Amino acid sequence: MKNFKVLGTGCANCKTTFKLIDDAAKAAGVEVELEKIEDMAEIMGYGIMSTPGVVLDGMVVHSGGLPTKDAIDGWLAESSDSTCCSGSSESSSGGCC
């Protein structure tokens, strides 16, 4: 299961980012753990200076402004499974393995 953290103080873009990820995960049938992080010390601990920030499985994947649908779909499509790139073009682009 993927772990997403949306980092932000509760602004409109932060709330929208949370909803975009939640809606996209449901539409794709991908099970995710999704949490809001509003504590400034924790947000700054990730090096985020512009919110919303998105952390996927411990790595910052987005900072500032709304992420695009394509970006979110890409995050959801990535797999941590060791066989995720079998027969996929992602292996040559570094997309999932």
C-alpha positions in Angstrom: 0.0 0.0 0.0 1.3 3.4 -0.9 1.6 6.0 1.8 0.8 9.6 0.8 1.3 12.6 3.0 -0.1 16.0 2.0 1.9 18.7 3.7 0.3 22.1 4.2 -1.4 24.3 6.7 -4.9 23.8 5.5 -5.0 26.2 2.6 -7.4 25.6 -0.3 -4.7 24.1 -2.5 -3.7 21.7 0.3 -7.3 20.5 0.7 -7.7 20.2 -3.0 -4.5 18.2 -3.4 -5.7 15.8 -0.7 -9.0 15.3 -2.5 -7.4 14.9 -5.9 -5.2 12.1 -4.6 -8.0 10.5 -2.8 -10.4 10.7 -5.8 -7.7 9.4 -8.2 -6.8 6.5 -6.0 -10.4 5.4 -5.7 -11.0 5.8 -9.4 -7.9 3.7 -10.1 -8.7 1.1 -7.5 -5.4 1.7 -5.7 -5.4 1.3 -2.0 -3.5 4.1 -0.3 -2.8 5.5 3.1 -3.5 9.2 2.9 -2.8 11.7 5.7 -2.7 15.4 6.2 0.4 16.9 7.8 -0.3 20.5 9.1 2.5 20.8 11.7 5.0 23.4 10.3 8.0 21.7 12.0 7.2 18.4 10.4 6.6 20.1 7.0 9.9 21.9 7.2 11.6 18.6 8.2 10.8 17.4 4.6 12.4 20.6 3.2 9.1 21.9 1.9 9.1 25.7 1.6 6.1 26.0 -0.7 2.9 24.1 0.0 1.2 21.9 -0.7 3.9 19.3 -0.6 3.3 15.6 -1.4 5.4 12.9 0.1 5.0 9.4 -1.3 6.5 6.5 0.7 8.9 8.9 2.5 10.1 10.8 -0.6 9.0 14.3 -1.6 7.4 14.1 -5.0 5.8 17.5 -5.2 6.0 21.0 -3.8 4.0 24.1 -4.4 0.8 24.5 -6.4 -1.6 21.7 -7.4 -0.2 18.5 -8.8 -1.4 17.6 -12.2 -3.7 14.7 -12.8 -1.0 13.1 -14.9 1.5 13.4 -12.0 -1.0 11.9 -9.5 -1.8 9.0 -11.9 1.9 8.4 -12.3 2.4 8.2 -8.6 -0.4 5.7 -8.3 0.9 3.6 -11.2 4.3 3.3 -9.6 4.9 0.1 -7.8 7.3 -0.9 -5.1 7.0 -4.6 -6.2 10.3 -6.0 -7.4 8.6 -7.3 -10.6 6.8 -4.1 -11.4 8.7 -3.3 -14.5 8.5 -6.7 -16.1 7.4 -6.1 -19.7 7.1 -2.4 -19.1 8.8 0.6 -20.7 9.1 2.1 -17.2 12.2 0.1 -16.5 14.2 2.1 -19.0 12.9 5.4 -17.7 13.5 4.7 -14.0 9.8 5.0 -13.4 9.1 2.2 -11.0 12.1 0.1 -10.1 
